[in-house]
Amino acid sequence: MEKIKKEEEKIEKRGRSMGLLLPLRILLVSLIVGAPRANAWGKEGHFMVCKIAEQYLTDKTLTAVSDLLPPVAEGDLASVCSWADQMRFRYRWASPLHYINTPGVCNFKYSRDCHNSKGEKDMCVAGAISNYTAQLQTYGDSSSGYNLTESLMFLAHFVGDIHQPLHVGFEDDEGGNTIIVHWYRRKSNLHHVWDVSMIETAMKDYYNDDLNTMLEAIQMNITSDKLNQWETCSEKLATCVNQYATESITLACDYAYKDVEQDSTLEDDYFFSRLPVVEERIAQGGVRLATILNEIFDGSSAEIELKLSRAARVGRARQILL
Protein backbone atom coordinates (compact mmCIF):
# COMPACT_ATOMS: atom_id res chain seq x y z
CA MET A 1 0.00 0.00 0.00
CA GLU A 2 2.85 2.38 0.79
CA LYS A 3 4.32 1.77 -2.65
CA ILE A 4 0.98 2.54 -4.30
CA LYS A 5 0.59 5.71 -2.25
CA LYS A 6 4.05 6.93 -3.28
CA GLU A 7 3.28 6.18 -6.92
CA GLU A 8 -0.02 8.10 -6.72
CA GLU A 9 1.79 11.09 -5.19
CA LYS A 10 4.35 10.97 -7.99
CA ILE A 11 1.60 10.84 -10.63
CA GLU A 12 -0.22 13.77 -9.07
CA LYS A 13 2.99 15.82 -9.02
CA ARG A 14 3.64 15.01 -12.67
CA GLY A 15 0.07 15.90 -13.51
CA ARG A 16 0.46 19.36 -12.04
CA SER A 17 3.77 19.99 -13.78
CA MET A 18 2.96 18.45 -17.18
CA GLY A 19 -0.66 19.53 -17.43
CA LEU A 20 -2.85 17.82 -19.99
CA LEU A 21 -0.10 15.88 -21.76
CA LEU A 22 0.22 13.42 -18.87
CA PRO A 23 -0.57 9.78 -19.85
CA LEU A 24 -2.45 8.92 -16.65
CA ARG A 25 -1.92 5.55 -14.93
CA ILE A 26 -4.81 5.27 -12.50
CA LEU A 27 -5.99 2.03 -10.91
CA LEU A 28 -9.21 0.92 -12.60
CA VAL A 29 -10.53 -0.42 -9.33
CA SER A 30 -11.54 3.20 -8.69
CA LEU A 31 -14.38 2.67 -11.14
CA ILE A 32 -16.34 0.77 -8.55
CA VAL A 33 -15.30 2.75 -5.47
CA GLY A 34 -17.73 5.41 -4.33
CA ALA A 35 -16.70 9.06 -4.20
CA PRO A 36 -18.36 12.36 -3.34
CA ARG A 37 -20.43 13.80 -6.18
CA ALA A 38 -18.50 16.42 -8.10
CA ASN A 39 -19.88 19.54 -9.71
CA ALA A 40 -20.76 18.27 -13.18
CA TRP A 41 -23.81 16.93 -14.99
CA GLY A 42 -25.15 14.48 -12.45
CA LYS A 43 -24.64 10.78 -13.03
CA GLU A 44 -27.94 10.63 -14.94
CA GLY A 45 -26.96 13.42 -17.32
CA HIS A 46 -23.60 11.87 -18.19
CA PHE A 47 -25.22 8.47 -18.63
CA MET A 48 -27.69 9.88 -21.16
CA VAL A 49 -24.97 11.73 -23.10
CA CYS A 50 -23.00 8.52 -23.55
CA LYS A 51 -26.06 6.38 -24.29
CA ILE A 52 -27.04 8.79 -27.06
CA ALA A 53 -23.49 8.72 -28.42
CA GLU A 54 -23.52 4.91 -28.60
CA GLN A 55 -26.44 5.04 -31.03
CA TYR A 56 -24.40 7.02 -33.57
CA LEU A 57 -21.11 5.12 -33.51
CA THR A 58 -20.00 3.30 -36.64
CA ASP A 59 -19.12 -0.40 -36.44
CA LYS A 60 -15.42 0.37 -36.64
CA THR A 61 -15.69 2.91 -33.84
CA LEU A 62 -17.73 0.54 -31.67
CA THR A 63 -15.00 -2.07 -32.04
CA ALA A 64 -12.30 0.37 -30.95
CA VAL A 65 -14.36 1.69 -28.03
CA SER A 66 -15.14 -1.84 -26.83
CA ASP A 67 -11.45 -2.69 -27.09
CA LEU A 68 -10.50 0.27 -24.88
CA LEU A 69 -13.21 0.06 -22.24
CA PRO A 70 -12.18 -1.55 -18.93
CA PRO A 71 -13.63 -5.00 -18.18
CA VAL A 72 -15.84 -3.55 -15.44
CA ALA A 73 -17.75 -1.59 -18.11
CA GLU A 74 -18.84 -4.79 -19.88
CA GLY A 75 -18.77 -2.99 -23.23
CA ASP A 76 -21.04 -0.14 -22.10
CA LEU A 77 -19.49 3.32 -22.51
CA ALA A 78 -22.30 4.94 -20.52
CA SER A 79 -21.44 2.91 -17.43
CA VAL A 80 -18.11 4.74 -17.06
CA CYS A 81 -19.18 8.22 -18.15
CA SER A 82 -19.05 9.51 -14.56
CA TRP A 83 -15.62 7.98 -13.87
CA ALA A 84 -13.83 11.33 -14.23
CA ASP A 85 -15.90 12.77 -11.38
CA GLN A 86 -14.75 9.97 -9.10
CA MET A 87 -11.11 10.59 -10.01
CA ARG A 88 -11.45 14.33 -9.48
CA PHE A 89 -10.95 13.95 -5.74
CA ARG A 90 -8.04 11.56 -6.01
CA TYR A 91 -6.17 13.72 -8.54
CA ARG A 92 -7.03 17.29 -7.71
CA TRP A 93 -4.88 18.68 -10.51
CA ALA A 94 -7.61 17.44 -12.88
CA SER A 95 -10.42 19.44 -11.23
CA PRO A 96 -10.04 22.50 -13.53
CA LEU A 97 -10.50 20.23 -16.55
CA HIS A 98 -14.25 20.01 -15.91
CA TYR A 99 -15.12 23.66 -16.52
CA ILE A 100 -14.25 27.10 -17.89
CA ASN A 101 -14.47 30.41 -16.03
CA THR A 102 -15.01 33.70 -17.82
CA PRO A 103 -14.33 37.08 -16.16
CA GLY A 104 -18.04 37.87 -15.79
CA VAL A 105 -18.66 38.23 -19.53
CA CYS A 106 -21.04 36.34 -21.82
CA ASN A 107 -18.43 35.23 -24.33
CA PHE A 108 -15.59 32.73 -24.45
CA LYS A 109 -12.02 33.30 -25.61
CA TYR A 110 -9.68 30.34 -25.37
CA SER A 111 -6.51 32.41 -24.86
CA ARG A 112 -8.16 34.39 -22.06
CA ASP A 113 -10.26 31.74 -20.33
CA CYS A 114 -8.63 28.30 -20.73
CA HIS A 115 -6.34 28.07 -17.70
CA ASN A 116 -6.42 26.94 -14.09
CA SER A 117 -6.26 29.13 -11.00
CA LYS A 118 -2.45 29.24 -11.28
CA GLY A 119 -2.62 30.55 -14.83
CA GLU A 120 -1.41 27.31 -16.44
CA LYS A 121 -2.67 27.27 -20.03
CA ASP A 122 -4.94 24.61 -21.56
CA MET A 123 -6.17 23.54 -18.12
CA CYS A 124 -9.90 23.77 -18.81
CA VAL A 125 -12.58 21.54 -20.28
CA ALA A 126 -11.95 22.79 -23.84
CA GLY A 127 -8.25 22.05 -23.55
CA ALA A 128 -8.98 18.65 -22.01
CA ILE A 129 -11.20 17.62 -24.92
CA SER A 130 -8.53 18.59 -27.43
CA ASN A 131 -5.82 16.82 -25.45
CA TYR A 132 -7.60 13.52 -24.95
CA THR A 133 -8.74 13.52 -28.56
CA ALA A 134 -5.09 13.82 -29.60
CA GLN A 135 -4.17 10.97 -27.27
CA LEU A 136 -6.86 8.71 -28.68
CA GLN A 137 -5.63 9.40 -32.21
CA THR A 138 -2.56 7.32 -31.33
CA TYR A 139 -4.80 4.22 -31.07
CA GLY A 140 -3.02 1.31 -32.71
CA ASP A 141 0.43 2.76 -32.10
CA SER A 142 2.03 0.61 -29.40
CA SER A 143 4.70 3.24 -28.76
CA SER A 144 2.28 6.05 -27.86
CA GLY A 145 2.73 5.61 -24.11
CA TYR A 146 -0.78 6.82 -23.26
CA ASN A 147 -3.36 4.97 -21.21
CA LEU A 148 -6.06 5.16 -23.86
CA THR A 149 -8.67 3.53 -21.65
CA GLU A 150 -8.49 6.53 -19.37
CA SER A 151 -8.24 8.93 -22.30
CA LEU A 152 -11.54 7.56 -23.62
CA MET A 153 -13.30 7.87 -20.29
CA PHE A 154 -12.02 11.40 -19.74
CA LEU A 155 -13.06 12.49 -23.23
CA ALA A 156 -16.57 11.03 -22.91
CA HIS A 157 -17.05 12.84 -19.62
CA PHE A 158 -15.64 16.20 -20.68
CA VAL A 159 -17.74 16.39 -23.84
CA GLY A 160 -20.74 16.09 -21.54
CA ASP A 161 -19.38 18.74 -19.18
CA ILE A 162 -18.77 21.39 -21.85
CA HIS A 163 -22.43 21.13 -22.87
CA GLN A 164 -23.71 21.98 -19.38
CA PRO A 165 -24.17 25.76 -19.66
CA LEU A 166 -22.86 26.57 -16.18
CA HIS A 167 -19.65 24.66 -16.85
CA VAL A 168 -18.78 27.74 -18.84
CA GLY A 169 -19.86 30.28 -16.25
CA PHE A 170 -18.61 33.29 -14.33
CA GLU A 171 -15.47 33.09 -12.24
CA ASP A 172 -16.86 35.24 -9.41
CA ASP A 173 -19.70 32.82 -8.62
CA GLU A 174 -17.86 29.63 -9.65
CA GLY A 175 -20.35 28.79 -12.36
CA GLY A 176 -23.33 29.39 -10.11
CA ASN A 177 -21.99 27.33 -7.19
CA THR A 178 -22.04 30.29 -4.80
CA ILE A 179 -25.49 31.50 -5.86
CA ILE A 180 -27.80 30.08 -3.19
CA VAL A 181 -31.34 29.44 -4.37
CA HIS A 182 -34.41 27.47 -3.39
CA TRP A 183 -35.45 24.84 -5.91
CA TYR A 184 -39.12 24.88 -5.04
CA ARG A 185 -38.88 24.24 -1.27
CA ARG A 186 -35.38 22.79 -1.18
CA LYS A 187 -32.30 24.90 -0.55
CA SER A 188 -29.67 24.42 -3.23
CA ASN A 189 -27.35 26.40 -5.47
CA LEU A 190 -27.79 27.42 -9.09
CA HIS A 191 -25.10 25.10 -10.42
CA HIS A 192 -26.65 22.07 -8.73
CA VAL A 193 -30.04 22.99 -10.15
CA TRP A 194 -28.59 22.66 -13.66
CA ASP A 195 -26.47 19.61 -12.89
CA VAL A 196 -29.06 17.53 -11.12
CA SER A 197 -32.29 19.13 -9.92
CA MET A 198 -33.97 19.82 -13.27
CA ILE A 199 -33.23 16.30 -14.49
CA GLU A 200 -34.56 14.76 -11.27
CA THR A 201 -37.69 16.92 -11.33
CA ALA A 202 -38.33 16.09 -14.98
CA MET A 203 -37.95 12.37 -14.30
CA LYS A 204 -40.41 12.57 -11.41
CA ASP A 205 -43.01 14.79 -13.11
CA TYR A 206 -42.87 13.53 -16.70
CA TYR A 207 -41.08 10.20 -16.91
CA ASN A 208 -42.31 8.17 -13.94
CA ASP A 209 -38.83 8.24 -12.38
CA ASP A 210 -37.57 6.15 -15.30
CA LEU A 211 -34.28 7.34 -16.78
CA ASN A 212 -34.69 5.21 -19.90
CA THR A 213 -38.05 6.82 -20.65
CA MET A 214 -36.50 10.29 -20.41
CA LEU A 215 -33.62 9.15 -22.61
CA GLU A 216 -35.99 7.85 -25.27
CA ALA A 217 -37.92 11.13 -25.28
CA ILE A 218 -34.72 13.11 -25.80
CA GLN A 219 -33.57 10.78 -28.58
CA MET A 220 -36.86 11.09 -30.43
CA ASN A 221 -36.33 14.83 -30.75
CA ILE A 222 -33.00 14.41 -32.55
CA THR A 223 -33.91 15.06 -36.18
CA SER A 224 -31.77 15.09 -39.32
CA ASP A 225 -32.02 18.88 -39.44
CA LYS A 226 -30.69 19.15 -35.91
CA LEU A 227 -27.85 16.75 -36.68
CA ASN A 228 -26.79 18.94 -39.59
CA GLN A 229 -26.94 22.08 -37.46
CA TRP A 230 -24.99 20.56 -34.59
CA GLU A 231 -22.17 19.14 -36.66
CA THR A 232 -21.37 21.97 -39.08
CA CYS A 233 -17.78 22.10 -37.83
CA SER A 234 -16.95 18.43 -38.31
CA GLU A 235 -13.21 17.66 -38.74
CA LYS A 236 -12.21 21.00 -37.17
CA LEU A 237 -12.00 20.01 -33.53
CA ALA A 238 -10.42 23.20 -32.17
CA THR A 239 -13.14 25.28 -33.77
CA CYS A 240 -15.81 22.85 -32.56
CA VAL A 241 -14.66 22.95 -28.96
CA ASN A 242 -14.63 26.74 -28.98
CA GLN A 243 -18.13 26.69 -30.47
CA TYR A 244 -19.43 24.35 -27.76
CA ALA A 245 -17.99 26.60 -25.04
CA THR A 246 -19.41 29.71 -26.69
CA GLU A 247 -22.84 28.08 -26.86
CA SER A 248 -22.72 27.23 -23.16
CA ILE A 249 -21.75 30.68 -21.90
CA THR A 250 -24.44 32.21 -24.10
CA LEU A 251 -27.04 29.82 -22.69
CA ALA A 252 -25.75 30.46 -19.17
CA CYS A 253 -26.38 34.18 -19.60
CA ASP A 254 -29.68 33.85 -21.48
CA TYR A 255 -31.22 31.13 -19.31
CA ALA A 256 -29.25 29.96 -16.26
CA TYR A 257 -28.31 33.32 -14.74
CA LYS A 258 -31.25 35.29 -16.10
CA ASP A 259 -33.66 36.58 -13.43
CA VAL A 260 -31.73 34.78 -10.66
CA GLU A 261 -30.36 36.49 -7.57
CA GLN A 262 -29.06 35.28 -4.22
CA ASP A 263 -31.84 33.49 -2.35
CA SER A 264 -34.15 33.38 -5.37
CA THR A 265 -36.90 30.78 -5.34
CA LEU A 266 -36.99 28.90 -8.64
CA GLU A 267 -40.24 27.14 -9.44
CA ASP A 268 -42.45 26.27 -12.43
CA ASP A 269 -41.71 29.32 -14.59
CA TYR A 270 -37.99 28.69 -14.40
CA PHE A 271 -38.30 24.91 -14.75
CA PHE A 272 -40.65 24.92 -17.76
CA SER A 273 -38.58 27.46 -19.69
CA ARG A 274 -35.17 25.92 -18.91
CA LEU A 275 -35.81 22.17 -19.15
CA PRO A 276 -35.82 22.19 -22.99
CA VAL A 277 -32.34 23.73 -22.86
CA VAL A 278 -31.10 20.97 -20.55
CA GLU A 279 -32.55 18.21 -22.71
CA GLU A 280 -31.19 19.65 -25.95
CA ARG A 281 -27.69 20.10 -24.49
CA ILE A 282 -27.70 16.45 -23.41
CA ALA A 283 -28.68 15.46 -26.95
CA GLN A 284 -26.05 17.72 -28.51
CA GLY A 285 -23.39 16.34 -26.19
CA GLY A 286 -24.23 12.79 -27.20
CA VAL A 287 -24.25 13.45 -30.94
CA ARG A 288 -21.03 15.45 -30.80
CA LEU A 289 -19.26 12.84 -28.69
CA ALA A 290 -20.19 10.25 -31.30
CA THR A 291 -18.90 12.48 -34.09
CA ILE A 292 -15.56 13.01 -32.32
CA LEU A 293 -15.14 9.28 -31.65
CA ASN A 294 -16.09 8.39 -35.22
CA GLU A 295 -13.54 10.85 -36.56
CA ILE A 296 -10.87 9.38 -34.29
CA PHE A 297 -11.47 5.70 -34.88
CA ASP A 298 -13.10 5.61 -38.30
CA GLY A 299 -12.46 8.80 -40.25
CA SER A 300 -14.75 7.82 -43.10
CA SER A 301 -17.03 10.85 -43.29
CA ALA A 302 -19.42 9.21 -45.75
CA GLU A 303 -20.00 6.24 -43.46
CA ILE A 304 -20.36 8.50 -40.45
CA GLU A 305 -22.96 10.65 -42.16
CA LEU A 306 -24.88 7.53 -43.19
CA LYS A 307 -24.86 6.26 -39.60
CA LEU A 308 -26.06 9.61 -38.25
CA SER A 309 -28.79 9.86 -40.87
CA ARG A 310 -29.97 6.29 -40.25
CA ALA A 311 -30.12 6.83 -36.49
CA ALA A 312 -32.11 10.04 -36.93
CA ARG A 313 -34.60 8.27 -39.20
CA VAL A 314 -35.07 5.50 -36.63
CA GLY A 315 -35.73 8.10 -33.94
CA ARG A 316 -38.24 9.89 -36.16
CA ALA A 317 -40.01 6.60 -36.94
CA ARG A 318 -40.37 5.86 -33.23
CA GLN A 319 -41.87 9.31 -32.69
CA ILE A 320 -44.46 8.75 -35.44
CA LEU A 321 -45.42 5.34 -33.98
CA LEU A 322 -46.01 6.93 -30.59
C-alpha positions in Angstrom: 0.0 0.0 0.0 2.9 2.4 0.8 4.3 1.8 -2.7 1.0 2.5 -4.3 0.6 5.7 -2.2 4.0 6.9 -3.3 3.3 6.2 -6.9 0.0 8.1 -6.7 1.8 11.1 -5.2 4.3 11.0 -8.0 1.6 10.8 -10.6 -0.2 13.8 -9.1 3.0 15.8 -9.0 3.6 15.0 -12.7 0.1 15.9 -13.5 0.5 19.4 -12.0 3.8 20.0 -13.8 3.0 18.4 -17.2 -0.7 19.5 -17.4 -2.9 17.8 -20.0 -0.1 15.9 -21.8 0.2 13.4 -18.9 -0.6 9.8 -19.9 -2.4 8.9 -16.6 -1.9 5.5 -14.9 -4.8 5.3 -12.5 -6.0 2.0 -10.9 -9.2 0.9 -12.6 -10.5 -0.4 -9.3 -11.5 3.2 -8.7 -14.4 2.7 -11.1 -16.3 0.8 -8.6 -15.3 2.7 -5.5 -17.7 5.4 -4.3 -16.7 9.1 -4.2 -18.4 12.4 -3.3 -20.4 13.8 -6.2 -18.5 16.4 -8.1 -19.9 19.5 -9.7 -20.8 18.3 -13.2 -23.8 16.9 -15.0 -25.2 14.5 -12.5 -24.6 10.8 -13.0 -27.9 10.6 -14.9 -27.0 13.4 -17.3 -23.6 11.9 -18.2 -25.2 8.5 -18.6 -27.7 9.9 -21.2 -25.0 11.7 -23.1 -23.0 8.5 -23.6 -26.1 6.4 -24.3 -27.0 8.8 -27.1 -23.5 8.7 -28.4 -23.5 4.9 -28.6 -26.4 5.0 -31.0 -24.4 7.0 -33.6 -21.1 5.1 -33.5 -20.0 3.3 -36.6 -19.1 -0.4 -36.4 -15.4 0.4 -36.6 -15.7 2.9 -33.8 -17.7 0.5 -31.7 -15.0 -2.1 -32.0 -12.3 0.4 -30.9 -14.4 1.7 -28.0 -15.1 -1.8 -26.8 -11.4 -2.7 -27.1 -10.5 0.3 -24.9 -13.2 0.1 -22.2 -12.2 -1.5 -18.9 -13.6 -5.0 -18.2 -15.8 -3.6 -15.4 -17.7 -1.6 -18.1 -18.8 -4.8 -19.9 -18.8 -3.0 -23.2 -21.0 -0.1 -22.1 -19.5 3.3 -22.5 -22.3 4.9 -20.5 -21.4 2.9 -17.4 -18.1 4.7 -17.1 -19.2 8.2 -18.1 -19.0 9.5 -14.6 -15.6 8.0 -13.9 -13.8 11.3 -14.2 -15.9 12.8 -11.4 -14.8 10.0 -9.1 -11.1 10.6 -10.0 -11.5 14.3 -9.5 -11.0 14.0 -5.7 -8.0 11.6 -6.0 -6.2 13.7 -8.5 -7.0 17.3 -7.7 -4.9 18.7 -10.5 -7.6 17.4 -12.9 -10.4 19.4 -11.2 -10.0 22.5 -13.5 -10.5 20.2 -16.6 -14.2 20.0 -15.9 -15.1 23.7 -16.5 -14.2 27.1 -17.9 -14.5 30.4 -16.0 -15.0 33.7 -17.8 -14.3 37.1 -16.2 -18.0 37.9 -15.8 -18.7 38.2 -19.5 -21.0 36.3 -21.8 -18.4 35.2 -24.3 -15.6 32.7 -24.5 -12.0 33.3 -25.6 -9.7 30.3 -25.4 -6.5 32.4 -24.9 -8.2 34.4 -22.1 -10.3 31.7 -20.3 -8.6 28.3 -20.7 -6.3 28.1 -17.7 -6.4 26.9 -14.1 -6.3 29.1 -11.0 -2.5 29.2 -11.3 -2.6 30.6 -14.8 -1.4 27.3 -16.4 -2.7 27.3 -20.0 -4.9 24.6 -21.6 -6.2 23.5 -18.1 -9.9 23.8 -18.8 -12.6 21.5 -20.3 -12.0 22.8 -23.8 -8.2 22.1 -23.5 -9.0 18.7 -22.0 -11.2 17.6 -24.9 -8.5 18.6 -27.4 -5.8 16.8 -25.5 -7.6 13.5 -24.9 -8.7 13.5 -28.6 -5.1 13.8 -29.6 -4.2 11.0 -27.3 -6.9 8.7 -28.7 -5.6 9.4 -32.2 -2.6 7.3 -31.3 -4.8 4.2 -31.1 -3.0 1.3 -32.7 0.4 2.8 -32.1 2.0 0.6 -29.4 4.7 3.2 -28.8 2.3 6.1 -27.9 2.7 5.6 -24.1 -0.8 6.8 -23.3 -3.4 5.0 -21.2 -6.1 5.2 -23.9 -8.7 3.5 -21.7 -8.5 6.5 -19.4 -8.2 8.9 -22.3 -11.5 7.6 -23.6 -13.3 7.9 -20.3 -12.0 11.4 -19.7 -13.1 12.5 -23.2 -16.6 11.0 -22.9 -17.1 12.8 -19.6 -15.6 16.2 -20.7 -17.7 16.4 -23.8 -20.7 16.1 -21.5 -19.4 18.7 -19.2 -18.8 21.4 -21.8 -22.4 21.1 -22.9 -23.7 22.0 -19.4 -24.2 25.8 -19.7 -22.9 26.6 -16.2 -19.7 24.7 -16.8 -18.8 27.7 -18.8 -19.9 30.3 -16.3 -18.6 33.3 -14.3 -15.5 33.1 -12.2 -16.9 35.2 -9.4 -19.7 32.8 -8.6 -17.9 29.6 -9.6 -20.3 28.8 -12.4 -23.3 29.4 -10.1 -22.0 27.3 -7.2 -22.0 30.3 -4.8 -25.5 31.5 -5.9 -27.8 30.1 -3.2 -31.3 29.4 -4.4 -34.4 27.5 -3.4 -35.4 24.8 -5.9 -39.1 24.9 -5.0 -38.9 24.2 -1.3 -35.4 22.8 -1.2 -32.3 24.9 -0.5 -29.7 24.4 -3.2 -27.3 26.4 -5.5 -27.8 27.4 -9.1 -25.1 25.1 -10.4 -26.6 22.1 -8.7 -30.0 23.0 -10.2 -28.6 22.7 -13.7 -26.5 19.6 -12.9 -29.1 17.5 -11.1 -32.3 19.1 -9.9 -34.0 19.8 -13.3 -33.2 16.3 -14.5 -34.6 14.8 -11.3 -37.7 16.9 -11.3 -38.3 16.1 -15.0 -38.0 12.4 -14.3 -40.4 12.6 -11.4 -43.0 14.8 -13.1 -42.9 13.5 -16.7 -41.1 10.2 -16.9 -42.3 8.2 -13.9 -38.8 8.2 -12.4 -37.6 6.2 -15.3 -34.3 7.3 -16.8 -34.7 5.2 -19.9 -38.1 6.8 -20.7 -36.5 10.3 -20.4 -33.6 9.1 -22.6 -36.0 7.8 -25.3 -37.9 11.1 -25.3 -34.7 13.1 -25.8 -33.6 10.8 -28.6 -36.9 11.1 -30.4 -36.3 14.8 -30.7 -33.0 14.4 -32.6 -33.9 15.1 -36.2 -31.8 15.1 -39.3 -32.0 18.9 -39.4 -30.7 19.2 -35.9 -27.8 16.8 -36.7 -26.8 18.9 -39.6 -26.9 22.1 -37.5 -25.0 20.6 -34.6 -22.2 19.1 -36.7 -21.4 22.0 -39.1 -17.8 22.1 -37.8 -16.9 18.4 -38.3 -13.2 17.7 -38.7 -12.2 21.0 -37.2 -12.0 20.0 -33.5 -10.4 23.2 -32.2 -13.1 25.3 -33.8 -15.8 22.8 -32.6 -14.7 23.0 -29.0 -14.6 26.7 -29.0 -18.1 26.7 -30.5 -19.4 24.4 -27.8 -18.0 26.6 -25.0 -19.4 29.7 -26.7 -22.8 28.1 -26.9 -22.7 27.2 -23.2 -21.7 30.7 -21.9 -24.4 32.2 -24.1 -27.0 29.8 -22.7 -25.7 30.5 -19.2 -26.4 34.2 -19.6 -29.7 33.9 -21.5 -31.2 31.1 -19.3 -29.2 30.0 -16.3 -28.3 33.3 -14.7 -31.3 35.3 -16.1 -33.7 36.6 -13.4 -31.7 34.8 -10.7 -30.4 36.5 -7.6 -29.1 35.3 -4.2 -31.8 33.5 -2.3 -34.2 33.4 -5.4 -36.9 30.8 -5.3 -37.0 28.9 -8.6 -40.2 27.1 -9.4 -42.4 26.3 -12.4 -41.7 29.3 -14.6 -38.0 28.7 -14.4 -38.3 24.9 -14.8 -40.6 24.9 -17.8 -38.6 27.5 -19.7 -35.2 25.9 -18.9 -35.8 22.2 -19.2 -35.8 22.2 -23.0 -32.3 23.7 -22.9 -31.1 21.0 -20.5 -32.5 18.2 -22.7 -31.2 19.7 -26.0 -27.7 20.1 -24.5 -27.7 16.4 -23.4 -28.7 15.5 -26.9 -26.1 17.7 -28.5 -23.4 16.3 -26.2 -24.2 12.8 -27.2 -24.2 13.5 -30.9 -21.0 15.4 -30.8 -19.3 12.8 -28.7 -20.2 10.2 -31.3 -18.9 12.5 -34.1 -15.6 13.0 -32.3 -15.1 9.3 -31.6 -16.1 8.4 -35.2 -13.5 10.9 -36.6 -10.9 9.4 -34.3 -11.5 5.7 -34.9 -13.1 5.6 -38.3 -12.5 8.8 -40.2 -14.8 7.8 -43.1 -17.0 10.9 -43.3 -19.4 9.2 -45.8 -20.0 6.2 -43.5 -20.4 8.5 -40.5 -23.0 10.7 -42.2 -24.9 7.5 -43.2 -24.9 6.3 -39.6 -26.1 9.6 -38.3 -28.8 9.9 -40.9 -30.0 6.3 -40.3 -30.1 6.8 -36.5 -32.1 10.0 -36.9 -34.6 8.3 -39.2 -35.1 5.5 -36.6 -35.7 8.1 -33.9 -38.2 9.9 -36.2 -40.0 6.6 -36.9 -40.4 5.9 -33.2 -41.9 9.3 -32.7 -44.5 8.7 -35.4 -45.4 5.3 -34.0 -46.0 6.9 -30.6 
